[in-house]
């Protein structure tokens, strides 16, 4: 008789050998594969069905907040634009005089366009109501009731 426990016999068809534990087969492989497949199908359904409905709303909300931020920064950005255009004109004239070269027509055209756009942006608060009224998109006052 052994003090450690029952003695081990030789391995047979029905019992494992001495010191060997019975092997337990895990059936989780099929369940894990099914779970991964289900997740992939759910992601595909979300991309195909849900995304076209939610993406435009998210994009419009983001664009609206960006426009609101830019609207509040209009004065500062316009001042910065005026400073940049003035500095660019100064740089072009200075470089032309220092090198003795003639200013290219493409540079003059680009700077004239930048000047016109900057002037339009700077004068926009004064021009806005007139332009919208001429385009017919201005709000018309409601006639008094009664």
Secondary structure, DSSP 4 states (H G I P E B T S, - for coil): --SSSSPP----SSS--TTPPPP----HHHHHHHHHHHHHHHHHHIIIIIHHHHHHHHHHHHHHHHHHHHHHTHHHHHHHHHHHHHHHHHHHHHHHHHH-PPPPHHHHHHHHHHHHHHHHHHHHHHHHHHHHHHHT-SPPPPPPP-
